[in-house]
């Protein structure tokens, strides 16, 4: 069982930065692929970034070059550094943990609002 708690969301002006964190409880954090998704009331859930258990990173096209995903296995935490934020990045951001052939775990989400 893995519990995930996101933090770091908030209100930021266009062009600004935020760093999201996702703290995981439970054991074997390093064996999970960690993912960030985002969702708005009018758009489908969108994959933002993935970092595999081996450290390989994958980004959604809309955030590539602006967002960076990283993980600290010693602290059971995954991060999402978001730079050059745009109003269209406004969404609830969710953290997810996944291992092959297992059900994914999800956090409760953190709101990011990009507005002047």
Residue frames relative to the residue before (quaternion, step in Angstrom):
aa qw qx qy qz dx dy dz
X 1.0000 0.0000 0.0000 0.0000 0.00 0.00 0.00
X 0.0759 -0.7850 0.6148 0.0078 3.56 -0.94 0.96
X 0.1148 -0.7619 0.6330 0.0759 3.54 -0.98 0.86
X 0.1587 -0.8012 0.5761 0.0316 3.51 -0.92 1.02
X 0.0430 -0.7889 0.6130 -0.0028 3.57 -0.94 0.92
X 0.2162 -0.7852 0.5725 0.0947 3.55 -0.61 1.20
X 0.0393 0.7709 -0.6356 0.0128 3.54 -1.24 0.52
X 0.6280 0.5833 -0.3901 0.3363 3.53 -1.32 0.19
X 0.5070 0.6491 -0.4323 0.3672 3.57 1.21 -0.06
X 0.1979 0.7815 -0.5790 0.1220 3.54 -1.29 0.17
X 0.6162 -0.5192 0.4440 0.3919 3.50 -1.37 -0.36
X 0.0638 0.7918 -0.6023 0.0794 3.56 -0.85 0.99
X 0.4979 -0.6521 0.4815 0.3083 3.57 -1.13 0.62
X 0.6233 -0.5189 0.4073 0.4200 3.60 -1.15 0.43
X 0.7591 0.3185 -0.2757 0.4962 3.53 -0.97 0.95
X 0.5949 0.5945 -0.3511 0.4115 3.56 1.25 -0.23
X 0.4071 -0.7020 0.5397 0.2240 3.52 -1.39 -0.05
X 0.0249 -0.7501 0.6597 0.0393 3.49 -1.34 0.50
X 0.1877 -0.7552 0.6131 0.1360 3.53 -1.23 0.50
X 0.1881 -0.7810 0.5897 0.0830 3.53 -0.63 1.16
X 0.1452 -0.7638 0.6232 0.0846 3.52 -1.19 0.68
X 0.0881 -0.7627 0.6380 0.0585 3.54 -1.21 0.58
X 0.1396 -0.8061 0.5740 0.0361 3.55 -0.43 1.26
X 0.1773 -0.8026 0.5662 0.0613 3.56 -0.83 1.03
X 0.2314 -0.7349 0.6183 0.1553 3.51 -1.08 0.80
X 0.6113 0.5419 -0.4005 0.4150 3.56 -1.20 0.25
X 0.5547 -0.6361 0.4423 0.3033 3.51 -1.31 0.17
X 0.8047 0.3420 -0.2270 0.4290 3.52 -1.38 0.15
X 0.1363 0.8185 -0.5447 0.1216 3.60 1.04 0.71
X 0.6649 0.5448 -0.3168 0.4010 3.57 0.90 -0.88
X 0.6509 0.5280 -0.3209 0.4411 3.60 1.18 -0.37
X 0.6204 0.5563 -0.3341 0.4405 3.57 1.28 -0.15
X 0.3692 -0.6291 0.6282 0.2707 3.48 -1.25 0.60
X 0.1879 -0.7985 0.5663 0.0795 3.57 -0.82 0.98
X 0.0822 -0.8176 0.5697 -0.0166 3.54 -0.91 0.96
X 0.1928 -0.7189 0.6502 0.1527 3.52 -1.31 0.49
X 0.0650 -0.7557 0.6516 0.0093 3.51 -1.01 0.98
X 0.1181 -0.7645 0.6207 0.1275 3.53 -1.31 0.20
X 0.0511 -0.7978 0.6007 -0.0025 3.53 -1.19 0.59
X 0.1419 -0.7483 0.6405 0.0979 3.52 -1.18 0.72
X 0.6884 -0.4834 0.3414 0.4193 3.55 -1.30 0.14
X 0.7716 0.3543 -0.1788 0.4972 3.59 1.11 -0.58
X 0.7244 0.3856 -0.2496 0.5141 3.61 1.20 -0.13
X 0.5525 -0.5912 0.4706 0.3519 3.54 -1.21 0.55
X 0.6369 -0.5061 0.4118 0.4108 3.51 -1.28 0.40
X 0.1537 -0.8078 0.5687 0.0183 3.52 -0.85 1.07
X 0.4023 -0.6897 0.5464 0.2529 3.55 -0.93 0.89
X 0.2383 -0.7843 0.5619 0.1112 3.56 -0.76 1.08
X 0.7826 -0.1989 0.1922 0.5577 3.57 0.71 -1.08
X 0.1597 -0.7570 0.6290 0.0764 3.50 -1.30 0.58
X 0.0100 -0.7376 0.6719 0.0662 3.52 -1.21 0.59
X 0.3446 -0.7723 0.5001 0.1864 3.54 -0.61 1.15
X 0.6807 -0.4613 0.3590 0.4416 3.54 -1.29 0.13
X 0.6992 0.4521 -0.2613 0.4883 3.56 1.18 -0.50
X 0.6064 -0.6141 0.3306 0.3819 3.56 1.29 0.12
X 0.4526 0.6618 -0.4714 0.3675 3.59 1.22 0.20
X 0.1870 -0.7982 0.5666 0.0826 3.56 -0.92 0.93
X 0.0712 -0.7629 0.6425 0.0072 3.52 -1.17 0.79
X 0.1281 -0.8145 0.5647 0.0350 3.57 -0.95 0.90
X 0.5060 -0.6016 0.5212 0.3321 3.49 -1.23 0.55
X 0.6314 -0.5853 0.3547 0.3646 3.53 -1.08 0.73
X 0.6820 0.5205 -0.2990 0.4178 3.59 0.95 -0.81
X 0.7558 0.3595 -0.2074 0.5064 3.62 1.16 -0.36
X 0.4436 0.7167 -0.4517 0.2925 3.58 1.23 -0.22
X 0.7842 0.2814 -0.2382 0.4992 3.54 -0.86 1.02
X 0.7313 0.3725 -0.2268 0.5245 3.59 1.25 -0.29
X 0.7587 0.3076 -0.1614 0.5511 3.58 1.07 -0.75
X 0.1007 -0.7765 0.6194 0.0570 3.55 -1.21 0.63
X 0.1850 -0.7670 0.6068 0.0964 3.55 -0.85 1.02
X 0.0583 0.7793 -0.6215 0.0549 3.55 -1.06 0.79
X 0.1816 -0.7810 0.5864 0.1144 3.55 -1.27 0.26
X 0.1733 -0.7351 0.6459 0.1114 3.51 -1.27 0.58
X 0.2566 -0.8146 0.5012 0.1394 3.56 -0.09 1.27
X 0.6053 0.5628 -0.3607 0.4322 3.59 1.12 -0.54
X 0.7495 0.3445 -0.1896 0.5326 3.56 1.18 -0.60
X 0.3953 -0.7396 0.4641 0.2852 3.61 1.28 0.13
X 0.5507 0.6142 -0.3719 0.4257 3.56 1.00 0.83
X 0.1353 -0.7453 0.6461 0.0934 3.52 -1.17 0.71
X 0.2204 -0.7913 0.5652 0.0761 3.54 -1.05 0.86
X 0.0988 -0.7412 0.6548 0.1103 3.51 -1.32 0.38
X 0.1510 -0.7753 0.6111 0.0518 3.55 -0.48 1.25
X 0.0733 -0.8140 0.5760 -0.0135 3.54 -0.61 1.17
X 0.0284 -0.8056 0.5905 -0.0388 3.55 -0.60 1.19
X 0.8161 0.2236 -0.1740 0.5037 3.55 -1.29 0.33
X 0.1039 0.8484 -0.5121 0.0845 3.54 0.92 0.91
X 0.2094 -0.7671 0.6014 0.0783 3.51 -1.16 0.81
X 0.6438 -0.5188 0.3730 0.4211 3.61 -1.13 0.42
X 0.6608 0.5174 -0.3168 0.4420 3.60 1.02 -0.66
X 0.5602 0.5673 -0.4030 0.4493 3.59 1.26 0.03
X 0.4478 0.6936 -0.4492 0.3413 3.58 1.28 -0.13
X 0.3242 0.7154 -0.5484 0.2868 3.56 -0.71 1.13
X 0.4622 -0.5643 0.5624 0.3894 3.50 -1.38 -0.11
X 0.2141 -0.7895 0.5685 0.0877 3.54 -0.79 1.09
X 0.1343 -0.8044 0.5785 0.0179 3.53 -0.84 1.09
X 0.2891 -0.7194 0.6096 0.1652 3.50 -1.16 0.77
X 0.0310 -0.8023 0.5961 -0.0078 3.57 -1.04 0.75
X 0.1845 -0.7633 0.6118 0.0953 3.54 -1.13 0.76
X 0.0123 0.8191 -0.5683 0.0765 3.54 -0.86 0.96
X 0.0432 -0.7355 0.6737 0.0573 3.48 -1.20 0.74
X 0.6320 -0.5566 0.3712 0.3911 3.60 -1.04 0.68
X 0.8492 0.1473 -0.1502 0.4844 3.54 -1.07 0.92
X 0.6513 0.4613 -0.3374 0.4992 3.58 1.24 0.36
X 0.5728 -0.5728 0.4541 0.3708 3.53 -1.26 0.38
X 0.4726 -0.6795 0.4854 0.2816 3.57 -1.04 0.74
X 0.2928 -0.7101 0.6115 0.1899 3.51 -1.26 0.58
X 0.1529 -0.7999 0.5787 0.0440 3.55 -1.13 0.79
X 0.3902 -0.6796 0.5668 0.2543 3.50 -1.23 0.57
X 0.6484 -0.5481 0.3753 0.3718 3.56 -1.32 0.05
X 0.5364 -0.6517 0.3859 0.3723 3.57 1.25 -0.21
X 0.1053 -0.7629 0.6340 0.0699 3.52 -1.27 0.52
X 0.4120 -0.7396 0.4843 0.2206 3.55 -0.87 1.01
X 0.0719 -0.7511 0.6554 0.0337 3.52 -1.05 0.91
X 0.0210 -0.7941 0.6067 -0.0295 3.54 -0.77 1.09
X 0.1076 -0.7848 0.6100 0.0227 3.54 -0.75 1.13
X 0.2898 0.7510 -0.5261 0.2743 3.53 -0.33 1.28
X 0.3657 -0.7050 0.5588 0.2387 3.54 -1.19 0.60
